[in-house]
Structure formats: C-alpha cells, structure tokens
Amino acid sequence: MYLSNFTFFTSYSTFADTHIHKENTLVSYINNPFFPWLLLVLLINRNKWNKPIIYILIGFWFFHSSNYSLSNIINLMLVENKDNIDAYTERMWYLFFVLSPMLCFTSEIIGD
C-alpha cells in the first residue's frame, strides 16, 4: 500500500511539473518582465511606430522572451524524459548551452 501511494505522488508530481512547464512555455512572451514596458511604450507612441527605437525594443523583447520559452521547452523535455537516456544527448546540450544563451546574448546586443 505504501509503495502504490508513493507511485501515485511521483506520477502526479511529474504531471504537475509537465503542466507547469507547458503553461510557462505558452505564456513566456506575456510573463516577460519587459512586456508591460513594451506595451506602455507602444501606447505612448501609438502614432509613431516607425521609429527605429520601437523596432529595437520589440526585437529585444522577442529574443529575450524566446530565451525564456526555449528554456521552458528544454525543461519540459527533461521532465518528460527523465528516465530516458536520449534526454541527455548532444542535441539537448546544444539547445541548452548554445541556442538558449545565443538568444539571450542577441537580445542584450540589440538592447545595448
């Protein structure tokens, strides 16, 4: 009986972690801390969206949010495949340590 309860809580924990990572992946562009500032700047400059600074701001927000989204996708893949050896391959290493920081650095370069 004790073992079956442990199995239930383990599977529920995996389900909850999976659900959290899926939700964070979908709303990462809205939950980004720069999103309210982006909306505020777009609202203040609603008739002047052709300025280069607006494009820079949108590019910074997009790449920064894409970094968050990719990090959540990678965490989701690791949670779903935690017993599978394929989750720790070279492809996952490239996604986590190459592509994700590249998006972050791109956003920082655009922002600077």
N, CA, C and O atoms as CSV, one atom per row, in Angstrom:
chain,resi,resn,atom,element,x,y,z
A,1,MET,N,N,0.821,-1.194,0.000
A,1,MET,CA,C,0.000,0.000,0.000
A,1,MET,C,C,0.863,1.255,0.000
A,1,MET,O,O,0.566,2.215,-0.712
A,2,TYR,N,N,1.905,1.253,0.777
A,2,TYR,CA,C,2.769,2.428,0.845
A,2,TYR,C,C,3.447,2.686,-0.499
A,2,TYR,O,O,3.586,3.836,-0.913
A,3,LEU,N,N,3.863,1.633,-1.172
A,3,LEU,CA,C,4.541,1.783,-2.449
A,3,LEU,C,C,3.601,2.354,-3.506
A,3,LEU,O,O,4.022,3.173,-4.322
A,4,SER,N,N,2.343,1.939,-3.505
A,4,SER,CA,C,1.407,2.459,-4.504
A,4,SER,C,C,1.125,3.943,-4.267
A,4,SER,O,O,0.966,4.699,-5.226
A,5,ASN,N,N,1.061,4.371,-3.001
A,5,ASN,CA,C,0.884,5.799,-2.737
A,5,ASN,C,C,2.093,6.594,-3.219
A,5,ASN,O,O,1.944,7.689,-3.760
A,6,PHE,N,N,3.268,6.050,-3.024
A,6,PHE,CA,C,4.473,6.729,-3.494
A,6,PHE,C,C,4.460,6.846,-5.018
A,6,PHE,O,O,4.828,7.884,-5.566
A,7,THR,N,N,4.039,5.792,-5.694
A,7,THR,CA,C,3.960,5.818,-7.154
A,7,THR,C,C,2.954,6.862,-7.608
A,7,THR,O,O,3.195,7.567,-8.588
A,8,PHE,N,N,1.826,6.972,-6.908
A,8,PHE,CA,C,0.820,7.972,-7.266
A,8,PHE,C,C,1.384,9.380,-7.134
A,8,PHE,O,O,1.219,10.200,-8.037
A,9,PHE,N,N,2.046,9.665,-6.022
A,9,PHE,CA,C,2.584,11.008,-5.819
A,9,PHE,C,C,3.710,11.318,-6.801
A,9,PHE,O,O,3.855,12.460,-7.238
A,10,THR,N,N,4.503,10.316,-7.148
A,10,THR,CA,C,5.565,10.535,-8.125
A,10,THR,C,C,4.982,10.848,-9.491
A,10,THR,O,O,5.449,11.765,-10.167
A,11,SER,N,N,3.968,10.100,-9.906
A,11,SER,CA,C,3.365,10.363,-11.216
A,11,SER,C,C,2.620,11.690,-11.208
A,11,SER,O,O,2.624,12.398,-12.215
A,12,TYR,N,N,1.978,12.045,-10.091
A,12,TYR,CA,C,1.300,13.336,-10.017
A,12,TYR,C,C,2.306,14.476,-10.062
A,12,TYR,O,O,2.054,15.504,-10.690
A,13,SER,N,N,3.442,14.300,-9.401
A,13,SER,CA,C,4.477,15.329,-9.419
A,13,SER,C,C,5.004,15.533,-10.833
A,13,SER,O,O,5.224,16.668,-11.258
A,14,THR,N,N,5.207,14.449,-11.557
A,14,THR,CA,C,5.664,14.562,-12.942
A,14,THR,C,C,4.611,15.248,-13.790
A,14,THR,O,O,4.946,16.076,-14.637
A,15,PHE,N,N,3.333,14.917,-13.578
A,15,PHE,CA,C,2.256,15.565,-14.323
A,15,PHE,C,C,2.198,17.051,-14.005
A,15,PHE,O,O,2.029,17.873,-14.906
A,16,ALA,N,N,2.337,17.402,-12.734
A,16,ALA,CA,C,2.293,18.814,-12.344
A,16,ALA,C,C,3.476,19.574,-12.930
A,16,ALA,O,O,3.314,20.693,-13.417
A,17,ASP,N,N,4.662,18.977,-12.888
A,17,ASP,CA,C,5.833,19.628,-13.475
A,17,ASP,C,C,5.659,19.815,-14.972
A,17,ASP,O,O,6.004,20.865,-15.513
A,18,THR,N,N,5.123,18.796,-15.646
A,18,THR,CA,C,4.892,18.893,-17.084
A,18,THR,C,C,3.896,19.992,-17.391
A,18,THR,O,O,4.097,20.776,-18.318
A,19,HIS,N,N,2.830,20.052,-16.622
A,19,HIS,CA,C,1.807,21.076,-16.842
A,19,HIS,C,C,2.374,22.478,-16.609
A,19,HIS,O,O,2.077,23.401,-17.367
A,20,ILE,N,N,3.171,22.635,-15.587
A,20,ILE,CA,C,3.766,23.943,-15.286
A,20,ILE,C,C,4.690,24.385,-16.414
A,20,ILE,O,O,4.656,25.548,-16.818
A,21,HIS,N,N,5.514,23.476,-16.927
A,21,HIS,CA,C,6.440,23.851,-17.996
A,21,HIS,C,C,5.700,24.150,-19.297
A,21,HIS,O,O,6.101,25.047,-20.040
A,22,LYS,N,N,4.624,23.411,-19.584
A,22,LYS,CA,C,3.833,23.708,-20.784
A,22,LYS,C,C,3.182,25.075,-20.670
A,22,LYS,O,O,3.178,25.849,-21.627
A,23,GLU,N,N,2.635,25.372,-19.506
A,23,GLU,CA,C,1.996,26.670,-19.298
A,23,GLU,C,C,3.013,27.805,-19.391
A,23,GLU,O,O,2.740,28.831,-20.013
A,24,ASN,N,N,4.168,27.632,-18.784
A,24,ASN,CA,C,5.201,28.669,-18.839
A,24,ASN,C,C,5.724,28.871,-20.251
A,24,ASN,O,O,6.090,29.987,-20.619
A,25,THR,N,N,5.765,27.809,-21.044
A,25,THR,CA,C,6.202,27.941,-22.430
A,25,THR,C,C,5.211,28.762,-23.232
A,25,THR,O,O,5.608,29.599,-24.042
A,26,LEU,N,N,3.930,28.532,-23.016
A,26,LEU,CA,C,2.908,29.234,-23.793
A,26,LEU,C,C,2.792,30.702,-23.421
A,26,LEU,O,O,2.522,31.534,-24.287
A,27,VAL,N,N,2.988,31.035,-22.168
A,27,VAL,CA,C,2.792,32.424,-21.740
A,27,VAL,C,C,4.106,33.152,-21.456
A,27,VAL,O,O,4.110,34.191,-20.796
A,28,SER,N,N,5.212,32.614,-21.949
A,28,SER,CA,C,6.503,33.243,-21.650
A,28,SER,C,C,6.634,34.617,-22.291
A,28,SER,O,O,7.351,35.471,-21.770
A,29,TYR,N,N,5.954,34.845,-23.409
A,29,TYR,CA,C,6.039,36.158,-24.054
A,29,TYR,C,C,5.240,37.209,-23.283
A,29,TYR,O,O,5.576,38.393,-23.321
A,30,ILE,N,N,4.202,36.788,-22.594
A,30,ILE,CA,C,3.387,37.729,-21.812
A,30,ILE,C,C,3.947,37.893,-20.406
A,30,ILE,O,O,3.869,38.981,-19.835
A,31,ASN,N,N,4.505,36.838,-19.844
A,31,ASN,CA,C,5.047,36.900,-18.482
A,31,ASN,C,C,6.424,37.534,-18.407
A,31,ASN,O,O,6.967,37.704,-17.316
A,32,ASN,N,N,6.986,37.879,-19.528
A,32,ASN,CA,C,8.294,38.522,-19.538
A,32,ASN,C,C,8.207,39.851,-18.808
A,32,ASN,O,O,7.239,40.586,-19.004
A,33,PRO,N,N,9.187,40.186,-17.970
A,33,PRO,CA,C,9.116,41.454,-17.220
A,33,PRO,C,C,9.175,42.696,-18.103
A,33,PRO,O,O,8.827,43.786,-17.649
A,34,PHE,N,N,9.607,42.554,-19.351
A,34,PHE,CA,C,9.674,43.703,-20.250
A,34,PHE,C,C,8.377,43.930,-21.016
A,34,PHE,O,O,8.219,44.966,-21.663
A,35,PHE,N,N,7.447,42.979,-20.956
A,35,PHE,CA,C,6.210,43.102,-21.724
A,35,PHE,C,C,5.363,44.309,-21.315
A,35,PHE,O,O,4.876,45.012,-22.200
A,36,PRO,N,N,5.160,44.590,-20.022
A,36,PRO,CA,C,4.390,45.800,-19.673
A,36,PRO,C,C,5.053,47.080,-20.166
A,36,PRO,O,O,4.370,48.021,-20.570
A,37,TRP,N,N,6.388,47.116,-20.134
A,37,TRP,CA,C,7.093,48.300,-20.626
A,37,TRP,C,C,6.950,48.426,-22.136
A,37,TRP,O,O,6.833,49.532,-22.664
A,38,LEU,N,N,6.960,47.300,-22.823
A,38,LEU,CA,C,6.749,47.328,-24.269
A,38,LEU,C,C,5.372,47.880,-24.596
A,38,LEU,O,O,5.229,48.727,-25.478
A,39,LEU,N,N,4.359,47.397,-23.884
A,39,LEU,CA,C,3.002,47.903,-24.122
A,39,LEU,C,C,2.886,49.381,-23.782
A,39,LEU,O,O,2.206,50.130,-24.483
A,40,LEU,N,N,3.543,49.802,-22.716
A,40,LEU,CA,C,3.499,51.213,-22.332
A,40,LEU,C,C,4.142,52.098,-23.400
A,40,LEU,O,O,3.593,53.141,-23.756
A,41,VAL,N,N,5.288,51.689,-23.904
A,41,VAL,CA,C,5.958,52.477,-24.945
A,41,VAL,C,C,5.137,52.480,-26.227
A,41,VAL,O,O,5.028,53.512,-26.891
A,42,LEU,N,N,4.557,51.336,-26.581
A,42,LEU,CA,C,3.718,51.294,-27.781
A,42,LEU,C,C,2.462,52.135,-27.616
A,42,LEU,O,O,1.990,52.734,-28.582
A,43,LEU,N,N,1.917,52.188,-26.417
A,43,LEU,CA,C,0.730,53.004,-26.165
A,43,LEU,C,C,1.068,54.491,-26.216
A,43,LEU,O,O,0.315,55.280,-26.788
A,44,ILE,N,N,2.182,54.874,-25.629
A,44,ILE,CA,C,2.577,56.288,-25.641
A,44,ILE,C,C,2.890,56.746,-27.062
A,44,ILE,O,O,2.544,57.863,-27.447
A,45,ASN,N,N,3.542,55.889,-27.840
A,45,ASN,CA,C,3.931,56.237,-29.209
A,45,ASN,C,C,3.022,55.561,-30.233
A,45,ASN,O,O,3.512,55.041,-31.235
A,46,ARG,N,N,1.727,55.559,-30.004
A,46,ARG,CA,C,0.828,54.789,-30.854
A,46,ARG,C,C,0.776,55.278,-32.298
A,46,ARG,O,O,0.437,54.492,-33.183
A,47,ASN,N,N,1.090,56.519,-32.570
A,47,ASN,CA,C,1.060,57.020,-33.943
A,47,ASN,C,C,2.448,57.091,-34.562
A,47,ASN,O,O,2.588,57.490,-35.718
A,48,LYS,N,N,3.475,56.710,-33.809
A,48,LYS,CA,C,4.859,56.833,-34.285
A,48,LYS,C,C,5.604,55.502,-34.155
A,48,LYS,O,O,6.695,55.462,-33.587
A,49,TRP,N,N,5.032,54.422,-34.671
A,49,TRP,CA,C,5.661,53.112,-34.541
A,49,TRP,C,C,6.749,52.876,-35.575
A,49,TRP,O,O,7.364,51.810,-35.569
A,50,ASN,N,N,7.007,53.814,-36.449
A,50,ASN,CA,C,8.038,53.633,-37.472
A,50,ASN,C,C,9.419,54.069,-37.006
A,50,ASN,O,O,10.369,54.029,-37.787
A,51,LYS,N,N,9.549,54.478,-35.771
A,51,LYS,CA,C,10.851,54.884,-35.241
A,51,LYS,C,C,11.726,53.647,-35.013
A,51,LYS,O,O,11.221,52.588,-34.641
A,52,PRO,N,N,13.030,53.783,-35.235
A,52,PRO,CA,C,13.931,52.634,-35.038
A,52,PRO,C,C,13.965,52.134,-33.594
A,52,PRO,O,O,14.176,50.944,-33.360
A,53,ILE,N,N,13.763,53.013,-32.639
A,53,ILE,CA,C,13.805,52.584,-31.237
A,53,ILE,C,C,12.670,51.606,-30.911
A,53,ILE,O,O,12.830,50.735,-30.056
A,54,ILE,N,N,11.540,51.746,-31.582
A,54,ILE,CA,C,10.422,50.816,-31.377
A,54,ILE,C,C,10.813,49.427,-31.885
A,54,ILE,O,O,10.540,48.421,-31.230
A,55,TYR,N,N,11.454,49.378,-33.053
A,55,TYR,CA,C,11.906,48.089,-33.589
A,55,TYR,C,C,12.962,47.455,-32.690
A,55,TYR,O,O,12.972,46.238,-32.507
A,56,ILE,N,N,13.834,48.257,-32.139
A,56,ILE,CA,C,14.853,47.747,-31.219
A,56,ILE,C,C,14.198,47.184,-29.963
A,56,ILE,O,O,14.587,46.121,-29.481
A,57,LEU,N,N,13.218,47.885,-29.441
A,57,LEU,CA,C,12.512,47.424,-28.240
A,57,LEU,C,C,11.759,46.123,-28.497
A,57,LEU,O,O,11.794,45.209,-27.673
A,58,ILE,N,N,11.080,46.038,-29.638
A,58,ILE,CA,C,10.349,44.813,-29.978
A,58,ILE,C,C,11.322,43.653,-30.190
A,58,ILE,O,O,11.052,42.535,-29.751
A,59,GLY,N,N,12.451,43.909,-30.857
A,59,GLY,CA,C,13.451,42.859,-31.058
A,59,GLY,C,C,14.037,42.370,-29.749
A,59,GLY,O,O,14.218,41.167,-29.557
A,60,PHE,N,N,14.335,43.294,-28.848
A,60,PHE,CA,C,14.868,42.911,-27.540
A,60,PHE,C,C,13.866,42.051,-26.789
A,60,PHE,O,O,14.228,41.012,-26.237
A,61,TRP,N,N,12.602,42.477,-26.763
A,61,TRP,CA,C,11.566,41.716,-26.056
A,61,TRP,C,C,11.373,40.340,-26.684
A,61,TRP,O,O,11.238,39.347,-25.969
A,62,PHE,N,N,11.357,40.271,-28.016
A,62,PHE,CA,C,11.124,38.997,-28.696
A,62,PHE,C,C,12.238,37.996,-28.409
A,62,PHE,O,O,11.959,36.844,-28.075
A,63,PHE,N,N,13.493,38.415,-28.535
A,63,PHE,CA,C,14.596,37.484,-28.304
A,63,PHE,C,C,14.717,37.104,-26.831
A,63,PHE,O,O,15.053,35.964,-26.513
A,64,HIS,N,N,14.451,38.028,-25.948
A,64,HIS,CA,C,14.513,37.720,-24.517
A,64,HIS,C,C,13.401,36.742,-24.139
A,64,HIS,O,O,13.631,35.811,-23.367
A,65,SER,N,N,12.209,36.945,-24.672
A,65,SER,CA,C,11.100,36.029,-24.402
A,65,SER,C,C,11.328,34.674,-25.049
A,65,SER,O,O,10.946,33.648,-24.487
A,66,SER,N,N,11.942,34.655,-26.219
A,66,SER,CA,C,12.249,33.382,-26.879
A,66,SER,C,C,13.244,32.575,-26.056
A,66,SER,O,O,13.176,31.346,-26.037
A,67,ASN,N,N,14.160,33.245,-25.382
A,67,ASN,CA,C,15.089,32.555,-24.490
A,67,ASN,C,C,14.327,31.887,-23.347
A,67,ASN,O,O,14.594,30.730,-23.022
A,68,TYR,N,N,13.386,32.600,-22.735
A,68,TYR,CA,C,12.573,32.007,-21.672
A,68,TYR,C,C,11.765,30.828,-22.194
A,68,TYR,O,O,11.678,29.788,-21.540
A,69,SER,N,N,11.180,30.990,-23.359
A,69,SER,CA,C,10.362,29.929,-23.933
A,69,SER,C,C,11.199,28.693,-24.236
A,69,SER,O,O,10.782,27.574,-23.934
A,70,LEU,N,N,12.365,28.881,-24.825
A,70,LEU,CA,C,13.232,27.747,-25.133
A,70,LEU,C,C,13.714,27.062,-23.858
A,70,LEU,O,O,13.811,25.835,-23.820
A,71,SER,N,N,14.012,27.815,-22.835
A,71,SER,CA,C,14.423,27.212,-21.558
A,71,SER,C,C,13.300,26.365,-20.971
A,71,SER,O,O,13.555,25.293,-20.422
A,72,ASN,N,N,12.061,26.836,-21.081
A,72,ASN,CA,C,10.933,26.043,-20.587
A,72,ASN,C,C,10.703,24.800,-21.434
A,72,ASN,O,O,10.332,23.755,-20.899
A,73,ILE,N,N,10.914,24.889,-22.735
A,73,ILE,CA,C,10.777,23.710,-23.592
A,73,ILE,C,C,11.836,22.674,-23.229
A,73,ILE,O,O,11.541,21.481,-23.169
A,74,ILE,N,N,13.051,23.118,-22.991
A,74,ILE,CA,C,14.125,22.194,-22.615
A,74,ILE,C,C,13.812,21.539,-21.272
A,74,ILE,O,O,14.000,20.332,-21.118
A,75,ASN,N,N,13.338,22.314,-20.302
A,75,ASN,CA,C,12.969,21.735,-19.006
A,75,ASN,C,C,11.812,20.759,-19.152
A,75,ASN,O,O,11.775,19.737,-18.466
A,76,LEU,N,N,10.873,21.058,-20.032
A,76,LEU,CA,C,9.759,20.147,-20.279
A,76,LEU,C,C,10.263,18.838,-20.874
A,76,LEU,O,O,9.815,17.763,-20.475
A,77,MET,N,N,11.178,18.919,-21.811
A,77,MET,CA,C,11.729,17.704,-22.409
A,77,MET,C,C,12.480,16.873,-21.374
A,77,MET,O,O,12.431,15.644,-21.412
A,78,LEU,N,N,13.170,17.531,-20.455
A,78,LEU,CA,C,13.896,16.793,-19.420
A,78,LEU,C,C,12.950,16.161,-18.411
A,78,LEU,O,O,13.205,15.054,-17.935
A,79,VAL,N,N,11.851,16.853,-18.074
A,79,VAL,CA,C,10.894,16.295,-17.115
A,79,VAL,C,C,10.161,15.108,-17.726
A,79,VAL,O,O,9.966,14.090,-17.062
A,80,GLU,N,N,9.753,15.232,-18.991
A,80,GLU,CA,C,9.013,14.143,-19.622
A,80,GLU,C,C,9.887,12.922,-19.882
A,80,GLU,O,O,9.394,11.794,-19.866
A,81,ASN,N,N,11.163,13.132,-20.119
A,81,ASN,CA,C,12.060,12.027,-20.473
A,81,ASN,C,C,13.146,11.820,-19.430
A,81,ASN,O,O,14.287,11.509,-19.775
A,82,LYS,N,N,12.805,11.988,-18.168
A,82,LYS,CA,C,13.862,11.922,-17.156
A,82,LYS,C,C,14.464,10.532,-17.008
A,82,LYS,O,O,15.606,10.406,-16.566
A,83,ASP,N,N,13.720,9.480,-17.369
A,83,ASP,CA,C,14.267,8.128,-17.297
A,83,ASP,C,C,14.886,7.684,-18.618
A,83,ASP,O,O,15.491,6.614,-18.697
A,84,ASN,N,N,14.735,8.497,-19.640
A,84,ASN,CA,C,15.237,8.145,-20.961
A,84,ASN,C,C,16.618,8.765,-21.160
A,84,ASN,O,O,16.831,9.935,-20.841
A,85,ILE,N,N,17.532,7.997,-21.674
A,85,ILE,CA,C,18.895,8.490,-21.864
A,85,ILE,C,C,18.968,9.505,-23.000
A,85,ILE,O,O,19.915,10.290,-23.055
A,86,ASP,N,N,17.993,9.510,-23.906
A,86,ASP,CA,C,18.007,10.448,-25.030
A,86,ASP,C,C,17.814,11.889,-24.590
A,86,ASP,O,O,18.109,12.810,-25.351
A,87,ALA,N,N,17.329,12.098,-23.384
A,87,ALA,CA,C,17.129,13.463,-22.898
A,87,ALA,C,C,18.452,14.151,-22.580
A,87,ALA,O,O,18.498,15.373,-22.431
A,88,TYR,N,N,19.506,13.389,-22.479
A,88,TYR,CA,C,20.805,13.957,-22.106
A,88,TYR,C,C,21.816,13.755,-23.235
A,88,TYR,O,O,22.954,13.353,-22.995
A,89,THR,N,N,21.399,14.032,-24.441
A,89,THR,CA,C,22.263,13.830,-25.597
A,89,THR,C,C,22.944,15.132,-25.989
A,89,THR,O,O,22.763,16.175,-25.361
A,90,GLU,N,N,23.729,15.030,-27.047
A,90,GLU,CA,C,24.448,16.197,-27.553
A,90,GLU,C,C,23.478,17.251,-28.088
A,90,GLU,O,O,23.729,18.450,-27.967
A,91,ARG,N,N,22.373,16.801,-28.679
A,91,ARG,CA,C,21.364,17.737,-29.194
A,91,ARG,C,C,20.782,18.585,-28.072
A,91,ARG,O,O,20.604,19.792,-28.238
A,92,MET,N,N,20.486,17.975,-26.948
A,92,MET,CA,C,19.959,18.732,-25.808
A,92,MET,C,C,21.017,19.687,-25.261
A,92,MET,O,O,20.696,20.792,-24.824
A,93,TRP,N,N,22.266,19.263,-25.286
A,93,TRP,CA,C,23.335,20.134,-24.819
A,93,TRP,C,C,23.421,21.369,-25.701
A,93,TRP,O,O,23.572,22.483,-25.199
A,94,TYR,N,N,23.326,21.177,-27.020
A,94,TYR,CA,C,23.363,22.325,-27.927
A,94,TYR,C,C,22.172,23.246,-27.704
A,94,TYR,O,O,22.321,24.468,-27.729
A,95,LEU,N,N,21.002,22.678,-27.486
A,95,LEU,CA,C,19.828,23.514,-27.238
A,95,LEU,C,C,19.987,24.319,-25.960
A,95,LEU,O,O,19.666,25.507,-25.920
A,96,PHE,N,N,20.481,23.668,-24.920
A,96,PHE,CA,C,20.524,24.321,-23.617
A,96,PHE,C,C,21.701,25.270,-23.469
A,96,PHE,O,O,21.547,26.365,-22.927
A,97,PHE,N,N,22.872,24.867,-23.941
A,97,PHE,CA,C,24.074,25.665,-23.697
A,97,PHE,C,C,24.538,26.497,-24.888
A,97,PHE,O,O,25.463,27.297,-24.750
A,98,VAL,N,N,23.918,26.326,-26.048
A,98,VAL,CA,C,24.326,27.101,-27.218
A,98,VAL,C,C,23.189,27.987,-27.706
A,98,VAL,O,O,23.349,29.205,-27.788
A,99,LEU,N,N,22.058,27.403,-28.027
A,99,LEU,CA,C,20.972,28.177,-28.625
A,99,LEU,C,C,20.309,29.119,-27.625
A,99,LEU,O,O,20.042,30.277,-27.947
A,100,SER,N,N,20.048,28.640,-26.436
A,100,SER,CA,C,19.393,29.485,-25.436
A,100,SER,C,C,20.244,30.696,-25.039
A,100,SER,O,O,19.720,31.810,-25.027
A,101,PRO,N,N,21.533,30.531,-24.713
A,101,PRO,CA,C,22.338,31.728,-24.428
A,101,PRO,C,C,22.518,32.634,-25.643
A,101,PRO,O,O,22.659,33.848,-25.501
A,102,MET,N,N,22.512,32.035,-26.851
A,102,MET,CA,C,22.643,32.854,-28.047
A,102,MET,C,C,21.446,33.799,-28.188
A,102,MET,O,O,21.610,34.952,-28.586
A,103,LEU,N,N,20.250,33.317,-27.864
A,103,LEU,CA,C,19.076,34.191,-27.888
A,103,LEU,C,C,19.191,35.286,-26.836
A,103,LEU,O,O,18.834,36.437,-27.089
A,104,CYS,N,N,19.686,34.932,-25.670
A,104,CYS,CA,C,19.856,35.923,-24.604
A,104,CYS,C,C,20.896,36.968,-24.990
A,104,CYS,O,O,20.681,38.164,-24.794
A,105,PHE,N,N,22.015,36.521,-25.536
A,105,PHE,CA,C,23.058,37.467,-25.950
A,105,PHE,C,C,22.584,38.345,-27.095
A,105,PHE,O,O,22.925,39.527,-27.151
A,106,THR,N,N,21.800,37.781,-28.013
A,106,THR,CA,C,21.254,38.577,-29.113
A,106,THR,C,C,20.351,39.673,-28.583
A,106,THR,O,O,20.402,40.808,-29.057
A,107,SER,N,N,19.525,39.341,-27.603
A,107,SER,CA,C,18.645,40.368,-27.035
A,107,SER,C,C,19.454,41.446,-26.318
A,107,SER,O,O,19.116,42.627,-26.387
A,108,GLU,N,N,20.521,41.041,-25.631
A,108,GLU,CA,C,21.352,42.030,-24.945
A,108,GLU,C,C,22.100,42.926,-25.933
A,108,GLU,O,O,22.253,44.124,-25.693
A,109,ILE,N,N,22.563,42.352,-27.035
A,109,ILE,CA,C,23.242,43.156,-28.054
A,109,ILE,C,C,22.270,44.140,-28.680
A,109,ILE,O,O,22.617,45.301,-28.896
A,110,ILE,N,N,21.064,43.693,-28.973
A,110,ILE,CA,C,20.049,44.590,-29.538
A,110,ILE,C,C,19.703,45.682,-28.535
A,110,ILE,O,O,19.556,46.846,-28.907
A,111,GLY,N,N,19.572,45.311,-27.267
A,111,GLY,CA,C,19.222,46.291,-26.239
A,111,GLY,C,C,20.310,47.317,-25.986
A,111,GLY,O,O,20.020,48.464,-25.648
A,112,ASP,N,N,21.552,46.912,-26.147
A,112,ASP,CA,C,22.655,47.856,-25.925
A,112,ASP,C,C,22.852,48.728,-27.140
A,112,ASP,O,O,23.734,49.586,-27.148
